[in-house]
Amino acid sequence: MGLFTTPIKTLDDLFVHTLQDIYYAEQQITKTLPTMIEKAQNLELREAFTLHLQETKQHVARLEDVFAALKQEKKGVTCEAIDGIIKEAKQVLSDIADPHVRDVALATSAQAVEHYEIARYGSLIALAHQLGHQNVVKLLQATLDEEKAADRKLTQVAETQVNKKAA
């Protein structure tokens, strides 16, 4: 069985496993964002995190809708990747005293999360098309679009504000 809790024998098994992975990841992100909001000094960065927390709660709800549409149990499986990204962010942030440098670290850590999510949702959409799960593509695409927008916002805040203040 390897690393997975359920044997993956088919493409559909992989699709469901990936849904469970991102479901877990979104839940962990929902738990982590309040701390990021609290630690951010830059107002625009804090607002971006606050907006994305609300979006992330919606992402969890959409994934629950996907599970329901596929007649699958809504459950997560441990996502080592997101756990690792969050752990690394916490370690780096614990070493930074300068609030401007901390804002840069927060933004870069958040972008690592966004890039992981973008990759996962893109893969899920491709698999949904391949497997004929057209009924869930729109839900997954809506989330992918929001993840890409969050990434663009973080880039904009970093390039126009937080990086300059930290330098």
Biotite code that builds the C-alpha atoms (Angstrom):
import biotite.structure as struc

atoms = struc.array([
    struc.Atom([0.000, 0.000, 0.000], chain_id="A", res_id=1, res_name="MET", atom_name="CA", element="C"),
    struc.Atom([2.932, 2.378, 0.430], chain_id="A", res_id=2, res_name="GLY", atom_name="CA", element="C"),
    struc.Atom([2.400, 5.922, 1.581], chain_id="A", res_id=3, res_name="LEU", atom_name="CA", element="C"),
    struc.Atom([-1.294, 6.030, 0.801], chain_id="A", res_id=4, res_name="PHE", atom_name="CA", element="C"),
    struc.Atom([-4.107, 5.063, 3.139], chain_id="A", res_id=5, res_name="THR", atom_name="CA", element="C"),
    struc.Atom([-6.066, 3.391, 0.348], chain_id="A", res_id=6, res_name="THR", atom_name="CA", element="C"),
    struc.Atom([-4.467, 1.533, -2.559], chain_id="A", res_id=7, res_name="PRO", atom_name="CA", element="C"),
    struc.Atom([-4.445, 3.589, -5.735], chain_id="A", res_id=8, res_name="ILE", atom_name="CA", element="C"),
    struc.Atom([-5.198, 1.222, -8.574], chain_id="A", res_id=9, res_name="LYS", atom_name="CA", element="C"),
    struc.Atom([-6.995, 3.432, -11.075], chain_id="A", res_id=10, res_name="THR", atom_name="CA", element="C"),
    struc.Atom([-6.933, 6.975, -12.345], chain_id="A", res_id=11, res_name="LEU", atom_name="CA", element="C"),
    struc.Atom([-10.201, 7.553, -10.501], chain_id="A", res_id=12, res_name="ASP", atom_name="CA", element="C"),
    struc.Atom([-8.546, 6.381, -7.254], chain_id="A", res_id=13, res_name="ASP", atom_name="CA", element="C"),
    struc.Atom([-5.764, 8.892, -7.855], chain_id="A", res_id=14, res_name="LEU", atom_name="CA", element="C"),
    struc.Atom([-8.305, 11.629, -8.539], chain_id="A", res_id=15, res_name="PHE", atom_name="CA", element="C"),
    struc.Atom([-10.134, 10.931, -5.262], chain_id="A", res_id=16, res_name="VAL", atom_name="CA", element="C"),
    struc.Atom([-6.846, 10.741, -3.351], chain_id="A", res_id=17, res_name="HIS", atom_name="CA", element="C"),
    struc.Atom([-5.796, 14.114, -4.780], chain_id="A", res_id=18, res_name="THR", atom_name="CA", element="C"),
    struc.Atom([-9.164, 15.587, -3.757], chain_id="A", res_id=19, res_name="LEU", atom_name="CA", element="C"),
    struc.Atom([-8.619, 14.255, -0.244], chain_id="A", res_id=20, res_name="GLN", atom_name="CA", element="C"),
    struc.Atom([-5.102, 15.697, -0.238], chain_id="A", res_id=21, res_name="ASP", atom_name="CA", element="C"),
    struc.Atom([-6.200, 19.203, -1.219], chain_id="A", res_id=22, res_name="ILE", atom_name="CA", element="C"),
    struc.Atom([-9.161, 19.005, 1.176], chain_id="A", res_id=23, res_name="TYR", atom_name="CA", element="C"),
    struc.Atom([-6.735, 18.384, 4.037], chain_id="A", res_id=24, res_name="TYR", atom_name="CA", element="C"),
    struc.Atom([-4.451, 21.135, 2.727], chain_id="A", res_id=25, res_name="ALA", atom_name="CA", element="C"),
    struc.Atom([-7.260, 23.700, 2.561], chain_id="A", res_id=26, res_name="GLU", atom_name="CA", element="C"),
    struc.Atom([-8.252, 22.858, 6.130], chain_id="A", res_id=27, res_name="GLN", atom_name="CA", element="C"),
    struc.Atom([-4.665, 23.346, 7.328], chain_id="A", res_id=28, res_name="GLN", atom_name="CA", element="C"),
    struc.Atom([-4.439, 26.652, 5.468], chain_id="A", res_id=29, res_name="ILE", atom_name="CA", element="C"),
    struc.Atom([-7.663, 27.789, 7.142], chain_id="A", res_id=30, res_name="THR", atom_name="CA", element="C"),
    struc.Atom([-6.051, 27.083, 10.518], chain_id="A", res_id=31, res_name="LYS", atom_name="CA", element="C"),
    struc.Atom([-2.775, 28.843, 9.606], chain_id="A", res_id=32, res_name="THR", atom_name="CA", element="C"),
    struc.Atom([-4.021, 32.046, 7.954], chain_id="A", res_id=33, res_name="LEU", atom_name="CA", element="C"),
    struc.Atom([-5.244, 33.705, 11.194], chain_id="A", res_id=34, res_name="PRO", atom_name="CA", element="C"),
    struc.Atom([-1.683, 33.575, 12.563], chain_id="A", res_id=35, res_name="THR", atom_name="CA", element="C"),
    struc.Atom([-0.343, 35.036, 9.322], chain_id="A", res_id=36, res_name="MET", atom_name="CA", element="C"),
    struc.Atom([-2.907, 37.841, 9.518], chain_id="A", res_id=37, res_name="ILE", atom_name="CA", element="C"),
    struc.Atom([-1.837, 38.554, 13.079], chain_id="A", res_id=38, res_name="GLU", atom_name="CA", element="C"),
    struc.Atom([1.885, 38.583, 12.257], chain_id="A", res_id=39, res_name="LYS", atom_name="CA", element="C"),
    struc.Atom([1.628, 40.760, 9.126], chain_id="A", res_id=40, res_name="ALA", atom_name="CA", element="C"),
    struc.Atom([2.508, 44.390, 9.709], chain_id="A", res_id=41, res_name="GLN", atom_name="CA", element="C"),
    struc.Atom([1.758, 45.646, 6.206], chain_id="A", res_id=42, res_name="ASN", atom_name="CA", element="C"),
    struc.Atom([-1.928, 46.562, 5.958], chain_id="A", res_id=43, res_name="LEU", atom_name="CA", element="C"),
    struc.Atom([-2.358, 45.451, 2.341], chain_id="A", res_id=44, res_name="GLU", atom_name="CA", element="C"),
    struc.Atom([-0.691, 42.113, 3.090], chain_id="A", res_id=45, res_name="LEU", atom_name="CA", element="C"),
    struc.Atom([-2.948, 41.630, 6.116], chain_id="A", res_id=46, res_name="ARG", atom_name="CA", element="C"),
    struc.Atom([-5.998, 42.452, 3.975], chain_id="A", res_id=47, res_name="GLU", atom_name="CA", element="C"),
    struc.Atom([-4.889, 39.987, 1.286], chain_id="A", res_id=48, res_name="ALA", atom_name="CA", element="C"),
    struc.Atom([-4.570, 37.254, 3.921], chain_id="A", res_id=49, res_name="PHE", atom_name="CA", element="C"),
    struc.Atom([-7.948, 38.148, 5.423], chain_id="A", res_id=50, res_name="THR", atom_name="CA", element="C"),
    struc.Atom([-9.659, 37.968, 2.032], chain_id="A", res_id=51, res_name="LEU", atom_name="CA", element="C"),
    struc.Atom([-7.934, 34.705, 1.243], chain_id="A", res_id=52, res_name="HIS", atom_name="CA", element="C"),
    struc.Atom([-9.024, 33.201, 4.554], chain_id="A", res_id=53, res_name="LEU", atom_name="CA", element="C"),
    struc.Atom([-12.645, 33.808, 3.528], chain_id="A", res_id=54, res_name="GLN", atom_name="CA", element="C"),
    struc.Atom([-11.938, 32.355, 0.084], chain_id="A", res_id=55, res_name="GLU", atom_name="CA", element="C"),
    struc.Atom([-10.229, 29.334, 1.613], chain_id="A", res_id=56, res_name="THR", atom_name="CA", element="C"),
    struc.Atom([-13.295, 28.588, 3.713], chain_id="A", res_id=57, res_name="LYS", atom_name="CA", element="C"),
    struc.Atom([-15.260, 28.666, 0.453], chain_id="A", res_id=58, res_name="GLN", atom_name="CA", element="C"),
    struc.Atom([-12.691, 26.326, -1.137], chain_id="A", res_id=59, res_name="HIS", atom_name="CA", element="C"),
    struc.Atom([-13.360, 23.795, 1.626], chain_id="A", res_id=60, res_name="VAL", atom_name="CA", element="C"),
    struc.Atom([-17.102, 24.108, 0.996], chain_id="A", res_id=61, res_name="ALA", atom_name="CA", element="C"),
    struc.Atom([-16.612, 23.668, -2.763], chain_id="A", res_id=62, res_name="ARG", atom_name="CA", element="C"),
    struc.Atom([-14.530, 20.560, -2.200], chain_id="A", res_id=63, res_name="LEU", atom_name="CA", element="C"),
    struc.Atom([-17.322, 19.192, -0.030], chain_id="A", res_id=64, res_name="GLU", atom_name="CA", element="C"),
    struc.Atom([-19.673, 19.852, -2.954], chain_id="A", res_id=65, res_name="ASP", atom_name="CA", element="C"),
    struc.Atom([-17.269, 17.965, -5.242], chain_id="A", res_id=66, res_name="VAL", atom_name="CA", element="C"),
    struc.Atom([-17.216, 14.985, -2.869], chain_id="A", res_id=67, res_name="PHE", atom_name="CA", element="C"),
    struc.Atom([-21.023, 15.031, -2.765], chain_id="A", res_id=68, res_name="ALA", atom_name="CA", element="C"),
    struc.Atom([-21.327, 15.265, -6.563], chain_id="A", res_id=69, res_name="ALA", atom_name="CA", element="C"),
    struc.Atom([-19.008, 12.266, -6.911], chain_id="A", res_id=70, res_name="LEU", atom_name="CA", element="C"),
    struc.Atom([-20.821, 10.382, -4.124], chain_id="A", res_id=71, res_name="LYS", atom_name="CA", element="C"),
    struc.Atom([-17.561, 10.169, -2.184], chain_id="A", res_id=72, res_name="GLN", atom_name="CA", element="C"),
    struc.Atom([-17.049, 10.492, 1.544], chain_id="A", res_id=73, res_name="GLU", atom_name="CA", element="C"),
    struc.Atom([-15.681, 13.929, 2.375], chain_id="A", res_id=74, res_name="LYS", atom_name="CA", element="C"),
    struc.Atom([-12.407, 13.273, 4.109], chain_id="A", res_id=75, res_name="LYS", atom_name="CA", element="C"),
    struc.Atom([-8.859, 14.433, 3.983], chain_id="A", res_id=76, res_name="GLY", atom_name="CA", element="C"),
    struc.Atom([-5.627, 12.527, 3.832], chain_id="A", res_id=77, res_name="VAL", atom_name="CA", element="C"),
    struc.Atom([-2.466, 13.947, 5.311], chain_id="A", res_id=78, res_name="THR", atom_name="CA", element="C"),
    struc.Atom([-0.727, 16.176, 2.812], chain_id="A", res_id=79, res_name="CYS", atom_name="CA", element="C"),
    struc.Atom([2.976, 16.019, 3.602], chain_id="A", res_id=80, res_name="GLU", atom_name="CA", element="C"),
    struc.Atom([3.662, 18.811, 1.122], chain_id="A", res_id=81, res_name="ALA", atom_name="CA", element="C"),
    struc.Atom([1.426, 21.407, 2.789], chain_id="A", res_id=82, res_name="ILE", atom_name="CA", element="C"),
    struc.Atom([2.521, 20.286, 6.242], chain_id="A", res_id=83, res_name="ASP", atom_name="CA", element="C"),
    struc.Atom([6.125, 20.802, 5.130], chain_id="A", res_id=84, res_name="GLY", atom_name="CA", element="C"),
    struc.Atom([5.482, 24.230, 3.645], chain_id="A", res_id=85, res_name="ILE", atom_name="CA", element="C"),
    struc.Atom([3.691, 25.361, 6.815], chain_id="A", res_id=86, res_name="ILE", atom_name="CA", element="C"),
    struc.Atom([6.382, 23.894, 9.084], chain_id="A", res_id=87, res_name="LYS", atom_name="CA", element="C"),
    struc.Atom([9.128, 25.627, 7.129], chain_id="A", res_id=88, res_name="GLU", atom_name="CA", element="C"),
    struc.Atom([7.244, 28.939, 7.235], chain_id="A", res_id=89, res_name="ALA", atom_name="CA", element="C"),
    struc.Atom([6.847, 28.690, 11.014], chain_id="A", res_id=90, res_name="LYS", atom_name="CA", element="C"),
    struc.Atom([10.558, 27.949, 11.446], chain_id="A", res_id=91, res_name="GLN", atom_name="CA", element="C"),
    struc.Atom([11.634, 30.851, 9.262], chain_id="A", res_id=92, res_name="VAL", atom_name="CA", element="C"),
    struc.Atom([9.179, 33.267, 10.871], chain_id="A", res_id=93, res_name="LEU", atom_name="CA", element="C"),
    struc.Atom([10.343, 32.342, 14.360], chain_id="A", res_id=94, res_name="SER", atom_name="CA", element="C"),
    struc.Atom([13.847, 33.551, 13.465], chain_id="A", res_id=95, res_name="ASP", atom_name="CA", element="C"),
    struc.Atom([12.855, 36.998, 12.128], chain_id="A", res_id=96, res_name="ILE", atom_name="CA", element="C"),
    struc.Atom([12.719, 39.988, 14.449], chain_id="A", res_id=97, res_name="ALA", atom_name="CA", element="C"),
    struc.Atom([12.434, 42.760, 11.829], chain_id="A", res_id=98, res_name="ASP", atom_name="CA", element="C"),
    struc.Atom([8.705, 43.213, 11.019], chain_id="A", res_id=99, res_name="PRO", atom_name="CA", element="C"),
    struc.Atom([9.453, 44.316, 7.445], chain_id="A", res_id=100, res_name="HIS", atom_name="CA", element="C"),
    struc.Atom([11.538, 41.228, 6.744], chain_id="A", res_id=101, res_name="VAL", atom_name="CA", element="C"),
    struc.Atom([8.844, 39.144, 8.445], chain_id="A", res_id=102, res_name="ARG", atom_name="CA", element="C"),
    struc.Atom([6.270, 40.545, 5.979], chain_id="A", res_id=103, res_name="ASP", atom_name="CA", element="C"),
    struc.Atom([8.467, 39.407, 3.084], chain_id="A", res_id=104, res_name="VAL", atom_name="CA", element="C"),
    struc.Atom([8.764, 35.949, 4.644], chain_id="A", res_id=105, res_name="ALA", atom_name="CA", element="C"),
    struc.Atom([5.001, 35.813, 5.138], chain_id="A", res_id=106, res_name="LEU", atom_name="CA", element="C"),
    struc.Atom([4.389, 36.759, 1.504], chain_id="A", res_id=107, res_name="ALA", atom_name="CA", element="C"),
    struc.Atom([6.907, 34.253, 0.143], chain_id="A", res_id=108, res_name="THR", atom_name="CA", element="C"),
    struc.Atom([5.572, 31.476, 2.371], chain_id="A", res_id=109, res_name="SER", atom_name="CA", element="C"),
    struc.Atom([2.025, 32.255, 1.265], chain_id="A", res_id=110, res_name="ALA", atom_name="CA", element="C"),
    struc.Atom([3.118, 32.095, -2.363], chain_id="A", res_id=111, res_name="GLN", atom_name="CA", element="C"),
    struc.Atom([4.648, 28.658, -1.796], chain_id="A", res_id=112, res_name="ALA", atom_name="CA", element="C"),
    struc.Atom([1.225, 27.544, -0.553], chain_id="A", res_id=113, res_name="VAL", atom_name="CA", element="C"),
    struc.Atom([-0.534, 29.174, -3.519], chain_id="A", res_id=114, res_name="GLU", atom_name="CA", element="C"),
    struc.Atom([1.783, 27.522, -6.024], chain_id="A", res_id=115, res_name="HIS", atom_name="CA", element="C"),
    struc.Atom([1.125, 24.115, -4.481], chain_id="A", res_id=116, res_name="TYR", atom_name="CA", element="C"),
    struc.Atom([-2.617, 24.707, -4.629], chain_id="A", res_id=117, res_name="GLU", atom_name="CA", element="C"),
    struc.Atom([-2.456, 25.953, -8.221], chain_id="A", res_id=118, res_name="ILE", atom_name="CA", element="C"),
    struc.Atom([-0.626, 22.771, -9.228], chain_id="A", res_id=119, res_name="ALA", atom_name="CA", element="C"),
    struc.Atom([-3.134, 20.551, -7.408], chain_id="A", res_id=120, res_name="ARG", atom_name="CA", element="C"),
    struc.Atom([-6.253, 22.239, -8.755], chain_id="A", res_id=121, res_name="TYR", atom_name="CA", element="C"),
    struc.Atom([-4.840, 22.296, -12.291], chain_id="A", res_id=122, res_name="GLY", atom_name="CA", element="C"),
    struc.Atom([-4.178, 18.570, -12.072], chain_id="A", res_id=123, res_name="SER", atom_name="CA", element="C"),
    struc.Atom([-7.623, 17.886, -10.620], chain_id="A", res_id=124, res_name="LEU", atom_name="CA", element="C"),
    struc.Atom([-9.291, 19.767, -13.474], chain_id="A", res_id=125, res_name="ILE", atom_name="CA", element="C"),
    struc.Atom([-7.303, 17.825, -16.066], chain_id="A", res_id=126, res_name="ALA", atom_name="CA", element="C"),
    struc.Atom([-8.181, 14.530, -14.367], chain_id="A", res_id=127, res_name="LEU", atom_name="CA", element="C"),
    struc.Atom([-11.849, 15.500, -14.030], chain_id="A", res_id=128, res_name="ALA", atom_name="CA", element="C"),
    struc.Atom([-11.993, 16.153, -17.782], chain_id="A", res_id=129, res_name="HIS", atom_name="CA", element="C"),
    struc.Atom([-10.244, 12.854, -18.539], chain_id="A", res_id=130, res_name="GLN", atom_name="CA", element="C"),
    struc.Atom([-12.529, 10.874, -16.232], chain_id="A", res_id=131, res_name="LEU", atom_name="CA", element="C"),
    struc.Atom([-15.722, 12.524, -17.472], chain_id="A", res_id=132, res_name="GLY", atom_name="CA", element="C"),
    struc.Atom([-16.435, 14.308, -14.193], chain_id="A", res_id=133, res_name="HIS", atom_name="CA", element="C"),
    struc.Atom([-17.630, 17.439, -16.003], chain_id="A", res_id=134, res_name="GLN", atom_name="CA", element="C"),
    struc.Atom([-20.069, 18.097, -13.152], chain_id="A", res_id=135, res_name="ASN", atom_name="CA", element="C"),
    struc.Atom([-17.198, 19.174, -10.862], chain_id="A", res_id=136, res_name="VAL", atom_name="CA", element="C"),
    struc.Atom([-14.937, 21.050, -13.271], chain_id="A", res_id=137, res_name="VAL", atom_name="CA", element="C"),
    struc.Atom([-16.682, 24.387, -12.728], chain_id="A", res_id=138, res_name="LYS", atom_name="CA", element="C"),
    struc.Atom([-16.253, 24.123, -8.933], chain_id="A", res_id=139, res_name="LEU", atom_name="CA", element="C"),
    struc.Atom([-12.574, 23.242, -9.232], chain_id="A", res_id=140, res_name="LEU", atom_name="CA", element="C"),
    struc.Atom([-11.991, 25.970, -11.834], chain_id="A", res_id=141, res_name="GLN", atom_name="CA", element="C"),
    struc.Atom([-13.555, 28.633, -9.604], chain_id="A", res_id=142, res_name="ALA", atom_name="CA", element="C"),
    struc.Atom([-11.101, 27.738, -6.861], chain_id="A", res_id=143, res_name="THR", atom_name="CA", element="C"),
    struc.Atom([-8.147, 27.605, -9.256], chain_id="A", res_id=144, res_name="LEU", atom_name="CA", element="C"),
    struc.Atom([-9.031, 31.098, -10.493], chain_id="A", res_id=145, res_name="ASP", atom_name="CA", element="C"),
    struc.Atom([-9.111, 32.403, -6.907], chain_id="A", res_id=146, res_name="GLU", atom_name="CA", element="C"),
    struc.Atom([-5.771, 30.757, -6.091], chain_id="A", res_id=147, res_name="GLU", atom_name="CA", element="C"),
    struc.Atom([-4.178, 32.390, -9.128], chain_id="A", res_id=148, res_name="LYS", atom_name="CA", element="C"),
    struc.Atom([-5.656, 35.758, -8.156], chain_id="A", res_id=149, res_name="ALA", atom_name="CA", element="C"),
    struc.Atom([-4.307, 35.387, -4.610], chain_id="A", res_id=150, res_name="ALA", atom_name="CA", element="C"),
    struc.Atom([-0.864, 34.620, -6.022], chain_id="A", res_id=151, res_name="ASP", atom_name="CA", element="C"),
    struc.Atom([-0.994, 37.702, -8.276], chain_id="A", res_id=152, res_name="ARG", atom_name="CA", element="C"),
    struc.Atom([-2.060, 39.856, -5.309], chain_id="A", res_id=153, res_name="LYS", atom_name="CA", element="C"),
    struc.Atom([0.815, 38.564, -3.189], chain_id="A", res_id=154, res_name="LEU", atom_name="CA", element="C"),
    struc.Atom([3.264, 39.312, -6.008], chain_id="A", res_id=155, res_name="THR", atom_name="CA", element="C"),
    struc.Atom([1.870, 42.836, -6.344], chain_id="A", res_id=156, res_name="GLN", atom_name="CA", element="C"),
    struc.Atom([2.097, 43.531, -2.586], chain_id="A", res_id=157, res_name="VAL", atom_name="CA", element="C"),
    struc.Atom([5.598, 42.080, -2.406], chain_id="A", res_id=158, res_name="ALA", atom_name="CA", element="C"),
    struc.Atom([6.946, 43.980, -5.412], chain_id="A", res_id=159, res_name="GLU", atom_name="CA", element="C"),
    struc.Atom([5.351, 47.332, -4.647], chain_id="A", res_id=160, res_name="THR", atom_name="CA", element="C"),
    struc.Atom([5.555, 47.401, -0.856], chain_id="A", res_id=161, res_name="GLN", atom_name="CA", element="C"),
    struc.Atom([6.975, 44.773, 1.452], chain_id="A", res_id=162, res_name="VAL", atom_name="CA", element="C"),
    struc.Atom([10.174, 43.943, -0.446], chain_id="A", res_id=163, res_name="ASN", atom_name="CA", element="C"),
    struc.Atom([11.046, 47.627, -0.730], chain_id="A", res_id=164, res_name="LYS", atom_name="CA", element="C"),
    struc.Atom([10.457, 48.291, 2.969], chain_id="A", res_id=165, res_name="LYS", atom_name="CA", element="C"),
    struc.Atom([12.561, 45.295, 3.969], chain_id="A", res_id=166, res_name="ALA", atom_name="CA", element="C"),
    struc.Atom([15.428, 46.366, 1.712], chain_id="A", res_id=167, res_name="ALA", atom_name="CA", element="C"),
])
